[in-house]
């Protein structure tokens, strides 16, 4: 709900699910896709907004949400991140990314 309210341009696949019942991983995947499009288009303000929102969700979310942000959001965006993007990541997500890179 927070993502949808803050980013009205984003759409989530419903897959026959009622509004608000879409799986967490599908929502975070759509969020990562949207953020990736913003990175590729050079919309740094929107990228920062997405990263800030992901950081808040990661900090305050359930373990399921945290796992989705680590395993879907950060992982999917990692190849797209240049230095200027990395600086926009909240510290907790920067640390997740570093841990992911060290395990490769």
Backbone as CSV, one residue per row, in Angstrom:
resi,resn,N_x,N_y,N_z,CA_x,CA_y,CA_z,C_x,C_y,C_z
1,UNK,0.828,-1.187,0.000,0.000,0.000,0.000,0.878,1.259,0.000
2,UNK,1.935,1.251,0.806,2.812,2.419,0.887,3.451,2.692,-0.468
3,UNK,3.936,1.652,-1.107,4.586,1.834,-2.416,3.598,2.410,-3.413
4,UNK,2.418,1.844,-3.466,1.399,2.313,-4.413,1.025,3.771,-4.146
5,UNK,0.906,4.154,-2.869,0.509,5.532,-2.548,1.622,6.527,-2.864
6,UNK,2.870,6.116,-2.706,3.994,7.017,-2.948,4.437,7.069,-4.406
7,UNK,4.159,6.012,-5.142,4.571,5.928,-6.546,3.361,5.582,-7.401
8,UNK,2.520,6.565,-7.689,1.292,6.270,-8.426,1.528,5.718,-9.829
9,UNK,2.711,5.909,-10.393,3.002,5.416,-11.736,3.324,3.937,-11.793
10,UNK,3.460,3.297,-10.652,3.835,1.889,-10.616,2.585,1.018,-10.693
11,UNK,2.706,-0.105,-11.375,1.572,-1.033,-11.436,2.048,-2.404,-10.983
12,UNK,1.157,-3.110,-10.340,1.474,-4.426,-9.810,0.630,-5.474,-10.506
13,UNK,1.226,-6.627,-10.829,0.440,-7.704,-11.429,-0.491,-8.303,-10.384
14,UNK,-1.766,-8.354,-10.674,-2.739,-8.879,-9.713,-2.822,-10.395,-9.755
15,UNK,-2.643,-10.987,-10.932,-2.713,-12.444,-11.081,-3.953,-13.038,-10.424
16,UNK,-5.090,-12.372,-10.609,-6.334,-12.878,-10.070,-6.536,-12.602,-8.597
17,UNK,-5.590,-11.917,-7.971,-5.691,-11.609,-6.547,-6.454,-10.303,-6.346
18,UNK,-7.239,-10.202,-5.286,-7.901,-8.933,-4.999,-6.860,-7.868,-4.642
19,UNK,-7.242,-6.612,-4.820,-6.337,-5.500,-4.489,-5.862,-5.656,-3.058
20,UNK,-4.559,-5.470,-2.848,-3.995,-5.576,-1.519,-3.575,-6.996,-1.150
21,UNK,-3.835,-7.984,-2.006,-3.514,-9.372,-1.691,-2.421,-9.939,-2.594
22,UNK,-1.733,-9.082,-3.315,-0.670,-9.540,-4.206,0.517,-9.976,-3.339
23,UNK,1.173,-11.062,-3.700,2.302,-11.592,-2.942,3.400,-10.538,-2.788
24,UNK,4.024,-10.549,-1.627,5.077,-9.580,-1.317,6.173,-9.605,-2.372
25,UNK,6.603,-10.781,-2.779,7.688,-10.869,-3.764,7.294,-10.242,-5.099
26,UNK,6.034,-10.386,-5.488,5.572,-9.775,-6.745,5.556,-8.250,-6.631
27,UNK,5.146,-7.736,-5.484,5.133,-6.288,-5.273,6.559,-5.744,-5.300
28,UNK,7.469,-6.404,-4.598,8.855,-5.936,-4.552,9.511,-6.097,-5.920
29,UNK,9.149,-7.114,-6.665,9.678,-7.273,-8.021,9.220,-6.118,-8.913
30,UNK,7.939,-5.753,-8.834,7.431,-4.619,-9.607,8.109,-3.324,-9.162
31,UNK,8.344,-3.185,-7.861,9.035,-2.021,-7.306,10.469,-1.957,-7.846
32,UNK,11.153,-3.091,-7.893,12.513,-3.146,-8.432,12.523,-2.806,-9.922
33,UNK,11.547,-3.323,-10.671,11.452,-3.003,-12.103,11.275,-1.503,-12.311
34,UNK,10.385,-0.912,-11.538,10.142,0.528,-11.636,11.416,1.308,-11.300
35,UNK,12.078,0.921,-10.212,13.300,1.607,-9.806,14.380,1.449,-10.870
36,UNK,14.483,0.270,-11.454,15.443,0.041,-12.532,15.183,0.934,-13.729
37,UNK,13.904,1.105,-14.075,13.564,2.020,-15.178,13.987,3.448,-14.838
38,UNK,13.825,3.847,-13.589,14.211,5.198,-13.170,15.735,5.358,-13.220
39,UNK,16.470,4.314,-12.846,17.936,4.359,-12.916,18.366,4.518,-14.367
40,UNK,17.802,3.691,-15.258,18.180,3.741,-16.673,17.804,5.065,-17.329
41,UNK,16.715,5.690,-16.853,16.302,6.965,-17.450,17.037,8.155,-16.848
42,UNK,17.818,7.919,-15.796,18.586,8.997,-15.182,17.789,9.885,-14.236
43,UNK,16.667,9.418,-13.764,15.812,10.184,-12.845,16.300,10.013,-11.413
44,UNK,17.408,10.684,-11.077,18.035,10.487,-9.776,17.119,10.852,-8.607
45,UNK,16.277,11.857,-8.765,15.350,12.224,-7.700,14.381,11.096,-7.394
46,UNK,13.874,10.469,-8.439,12.931,9.356,-8.257,13.656,8.121,-7.732
47,UNK,14.892,7.911,-8.170,15.692,6.791,-7.670,15.914,6.960,-6.170
48,UNK,16.264,8.170,-5.756,16.474,8.439,-4.332,15.194,8.173,-3.543
49,UNK,14.067,8.586,-4.093,12.785,8.360,-3.426,12.506,6.860,-3.278
50,UNK,12.776,6.107,-4.329,12.580,4.658,-4.279,13.508,4.018,-3.248
51,UNK,14.769,4.412,-3.257,15.721,3.849,-2.307,15.344,4.190,-0.871
52,UNK,14.901,5.423,-0.658,14.479,5.826,0.687,13.291,4.986,1.142
53,UNK,12.338,4.801,0.247,11.162,3.999,0.576,11.571,2.549,0.856
54,UNK,12.459,2.004,0.053,12.933,0.634,0.281,13.633,0.533,1.632
55,UNK,14.386,1.554,1.984,15.064,1.563,3.277,14.084,1.567,4.436
56,UNK,13.026,2.352,4.324,11.995,2.409,5.365,11.281,1.062,5.473
57,UNK,10.930,0.497,4.336,10.270,-0.812,4.334,11.179,-1.883,4.928
58,UNK,12.463,-1.815,4.605,13.426,-2.785,5.119,13.568,-2.649,6.634
59,UNK,13.644,-1.433,7.097,13.825,-1.185,8.532,12.585,-1.577,9.341
60,UNK,11.415,-1.274,8.828,10.179,-1.442,9.590,9.345,-2.652,9.186
61,UNK,9.753,-3.356,8.153,8.926,-4.428,7.613,9.084,-5.755,8.330
62,UNK,8.223,-6.651,7.973,8.264,-8.018,8.503,9.491,-8.735,7.950
63,UNK,9.774,-9.900,8.481,10.908,-10.676,7.967,10.678,-11.065,6.508
64,UNK,9.428,-11.313,6.136,9.109,-11.641,4.741,9.436,-10.465,3.830
65,UNK,9.055,-9.272,4.253,9.335,-8.072,3.461,10.830,-7.810,3.396
66,UNK,11.516,-7.945,4.513,12.972,-7.738,4.541,13.669,-8.720,3.587
67,UNK,13.250,-9.980,3.636,13.840,-10.987,2.744,13.587,-10.652,1.282
68,UNK,12.393,-10.154,0.968,12.070,-9.778,-0.418,12.909,-8.589,-0.863
69,UNK,13.127,-7.646,0.014,13.950,-6.488,-0.353,15.388,-6.925,-0.579
70,UNK,15.892,-7.806,0.279,17.261,-8.306,0.099,17.382,-9.157,-1.161
71,UNK,16.473,-10.106,-1.314,16.601,-11.105,-2.367,16.077,-10.693,-3.721
72,UNK,15.186,-9.727,-3.746,14.605,-9.293,-5.018,15.074,-7.887,-5.362
73,UNK,14.764,-6.920,-4.527,15.024,-5.509,-4.830,16.527,-5.234,-4.982
74,UNK,17.302,-5.486,-3.936,18.734,-5.174,-3.980,19.437,-6.033,-5.017
75,UNK,19.111,-7.319,-5.055,19.758,-8.221,-6.006,19.491,-7.810,-7.453
76,UNK,18.248,-7.468,-7.758,17.889,-7.101,-9.134,18.546,-5.797,-9.569
77,UNK,18.688,-4.864,-8.640,19.219,-3.553,-9.005,20.736,-3.468,-8.951
78,UNK,21.356,-4.376,-8.260,22.801,-4.318,-8.053,23.610,-4.114,-9.338
79,UNK,23.314,-4.831,-10.432,24.100,-4.629,-11.657,23.936,-3.234,-12.279
80,UNK,22.867,-2.535,-11.932,22.609,-1.221,-12.524,23.245,-0.069,-11.751
81,UNK,23.725,-0.358,-10.543,24.151,0.714,-9.653,25.550,1.218,-9.970
82,UNK,25.616,2.483,-10.340,26.889,3.174,-10.501,27.208,3.855,-9.177
83,UNK,28.376,4.454,-9.074,28.762,5.140,-7.828,27.721,6.152,-7.383
84,UNK,27.188,6.931,-8.331,26.217,7.964,-7.968,24.936,7.362,-7.407
85,UNK,24.580,6.155,-7.843,23.388,5.485,-7.328,23.668,4.861,-5.968
86,UNK,24.856,4.271,-5.826,25.214,3.622,-4.573,25.172,4.602,-3.412
87,UNK,25.563,5.839,-3.679,25.567,6.858,-2.627,24.155,7.179,-2.156
88,UNK,23.155,6.908,-2.980,21.765,7.190,-2.623,21.138,6.082,-1.775
89,UNK,21.748,4.895,-1.784,21.200,3.778,-1.019,21.307,4.044,0.481
90,UNK,20.257,3.762,1.229,20.372,3.837,2.687,21.446,2.857,3.163
91,UNK,22.074,3.143,4.269,23.200,2.354,4.764,22.860,0.870,4.908
92,UNK,21.697,0.556,5.438,21.322,-0.852,5.625,21.290,-1.589,4.290
93,UNK,20.773,-0.942,3.243,20.711,-1.586,1.926,22.086,-1.633,1.268
94,UNK,22.911,-0.640,1.538,24.290,-0.672,1.044,25.018,-1.874,1.634
95,UNK,24.792,-2.108,2.929,25.425,-3.259,3.586,24.917,-4.575,3.026
96,UNK,23.620,-4.660,2.722,23.057,-5.868,2.101,23.734,-6.105,0.761
97,UNK,23.885,-5.047,-0.017,24.516,-5.177,-1.339,25.962,-5.647,-1.208
98,UNK,26.694,-5.081,-0.266,28.085,-5.483,-0.049,28.149,-6.958,0.322
99,UNK,27.262,-7.412,1.188,27.232,-8.837,1.575,26.937,-9.708,0.367
100,UNK,26.018,-9.270,-0.486,25.697,-10.047,-1.685,26.902,-10.132,-2.617
101,UNK,27.616,-9.023,-2.780,28.778,-9.003,-3.665,29.904,-9.875,-3.123
102,UNK,30.022,-9.945,-1.815,31.086,-10.748,-1.213,30.816,-12.240,-1.322
103,UNK,29.562,-12.623,-1.515,29.241,-14.044,-1.627,29.326,-14.564,-3.056
104,UNK,29.554,-13.662,-3.988,29.629,-14.069,-5.412,30.970,-14.694,-5.708
